[in-house]
Amino acid sequence: MQGNTTVSEIELTALLECLYQHSGYDFRHYSRTSVQRCITQHLQIEGLEHLSELIPLILYRPDALQRLLQCLSINVTEFYRDPFFFSALQQRVLPVLKTFAFFKIWHAGCSSGEEVYSLAILLDEAGLLDRARLYATDFNHGILARAREAVFQEVDLDARQEAYRQSGGQGALKQHFHCRYGVAKPARRLREHITFAHHNLAVDGVFGEMQLIICRNVMIYFDRHLKRRALSLFHQSLDPHGFLCLGDKESLDRKMEQSHFELLDRKARIYRKQTVNADSLAAEHDHIVTDMGGTPRKPLAQPGQEKPRCSKNMV
Ligand SMILES: C[S@@+](CC[C@H](N)C(=O)[O-])C[C@H]1O[C@@H](n2cnc3c(N)ncnc32)[C@H](O)[C@@H]1O
């Protein structure tokens, strides 16, 4: 494909519809700009001239389908990404979690796990890890397998030592890993408190009774309908007065912020759930899902239980 060729909107709509019908993966409500950018690059890598040539490939070639899904799921992450975020968590959220005998945290869109391990280490240092259960979810099976395997590079830990310190970490980041031959594996006590699970924010249901939800650098790829669906899932999945942390790349719109959440930290975008109008948001959620061509709200799921619905043939 030539660099100056624009991807036809009609072909793109047909491709995304076909992808959804065939695999259950719903990218129809992702930001068109980012989807177009990914697919344009993907066509170059696959050596294809026209976007429509991808349609038979994804229908009849499972390997081509996997490659396309992999390309659409952007997995960039690192330990202590945006240290100010972790520092704000320490100041605003951990003191409240300290008052609980047991608490649950959901990292939505966890990628290969660096973010959830970063938090588990800070909880460990604060003496809170034994009271915590961390659920880390993603819609990409391949990246979840990597997160579960938890094999990191020692040089990457060296590179993130300063970010860990700025995040409020004490000592050496490497002390929380078993390092051998350049490979670093998180300590067993960290891994034991984390459950990795498949969850797709575009199609799956509520993940209940969390005291803290972290979803950073995920909804930037969503259009406003999908973002609203995800936010209403988060609202319903939080305990009364639970925390929602979005990081500095995303925010709530003014209406959502005023009626459903209280802003605690503007830079780190840390919010606290308000319970008023919860029913109206649940009703709105059904409306959004129906509007997006889906079925209304699915039954509540408890982490660890069978999920309400999974797409087939996932990444
Ligand atoms: C850029 S990474 C962010 C990782 C981490 N939260 C961070 O900030 O470092 C975005 C992740 O969101 C996941 N993702 C994208 N769409 C998703 C969806 N609909 N449901 C669940 N995860 C999704 C991708 O697979 C990817 O791993």
The ligand as an SDF file (V2000), in Angstrom:
LIG
                    3D

 27 29  0  0  0  0  0  0  0  0999 V2000
   -1.5430    0.7730   26.0660 C   0  0  0  0  0  0  0  0  0  0  0  0
   -1.9230   -0.6400   27.0110 S   0  0  0  0  0  0  0  0  0  0  0  0
   -2.0120    0.0450   28.6440 C   0  0  0  0  0  0  0  0  0  0  0  0
   -1.4340   -0.8750   29.6980 C   0  0  0  0  0  0  0  0  0  0  0  0
   -1.4140   -0.2970   31.1140 C   0  0  0  0  0  0  0  0  0  0  0  0
   -2.7350   -0.0270   31.5980 N   0  0  0  0  0  0  0  0  0  0  0  0
   -0.5480    0.9510   31.1720 C   0  0  0  0  0  0  0  0  0  0  0  0
   -1.0770    2.0530   31.2440 O   0  0  0  0  0  0  0  0  0  0  0  0
    0.6780    0.8060   31.1270 O   0  0  0  0  0  0  0  0  0  0  0  0
   -3.6510   -0.8700   26.5900 C   0  0  0  0  0  0  0  0  0  0  0  0
   -4.1560   -2.2590   26.9320 C   0  0  0  0  0  0  0  0  0  0  0  0
   -5.5880   -2.2280   26.8370 O   0  0  0  0  0  0  0  0  0  0  0  0
   -6.0110   -3.4530   26.2790 C   0  0  0  0  0  0  0  0  0  0  0  0
   -7.3550   -3.2480   25.7030 N   0  0  0  0  0  0  0  0  0  0  0  0
   -7.7040   -2.5570   24.5910 C   0  0  0  0  0  0  0  0  0  0  0  0
   -9.0290   -2.6560   24.3710 N   0  0  0  0  0  0  0  0  0  0  0  0
   -9.5350   -3.4070   25.3870 C   0  0  0  0  0  0  0  0  0  0  0  0
  -10.8350   -3.8620   25.7240 C   0  0  0  0  0  0  0  0  0  0  0  0
  -11.8920   -3.5900   24.9470 N   0  0  0  0  0  0  0  0  0  0  0  0
  -11.0020   -4.6100   26.8360 N   0  0  0  0  0  0  0  0  0  0  0  0
   -9.9380   -4.9230   27.6250 C   0  0  0  0  0  0  0  0  0  0  0  0
   -8.6760   -4.5430   27.3540 N   0  0  0  0  0  0  0  0  0  0  0  0
   -8.4710   -3.7900   26.2530 C   0  0  0  0  0  0  0  0  0  0  0  0
   -4.9500   -3.7860   25.2430 C   0  0  0  0  0  0  0  0  0  0  0  0
   -4.9100   -5.1760   24.9250 O   0  0  0  0  0  0  0  0  0  0  0  0
   -3.6780   -3.3150   25.9570 C   0  0  0  0  0  0  0  0  0  0  0  0
   -3.0640   -4.3590   26.6500 O   0  0  0  0  0  0  0  0  0  0  0  0
  1  2  1  0
  2  3  1  0
  2 10  1  0
  3  4  1  0
  4  5  1  0
  5  6  1  0
  5  7  1  0
  7  8  2  0
  7  9  1  0
 10 11  1  0
 11 12  1  0
 11 26  1  0
 12 13  1  0
 13 14  1  0
 13 24  1  0
 14 15  1  0
 14 23  1  0
 15 16  2  0
 16 17  1  0
 17 18  1  0
 17 23  2  0
 18 19  1  0
 18 20  2  0
 20 21  1  0
 21 22  2  0
 22 23  1  0
 24 25  1  0
 24 26  1  0
 26 27  1  0
M  CHG  2   2   1   9  -1
M  END
$$$$
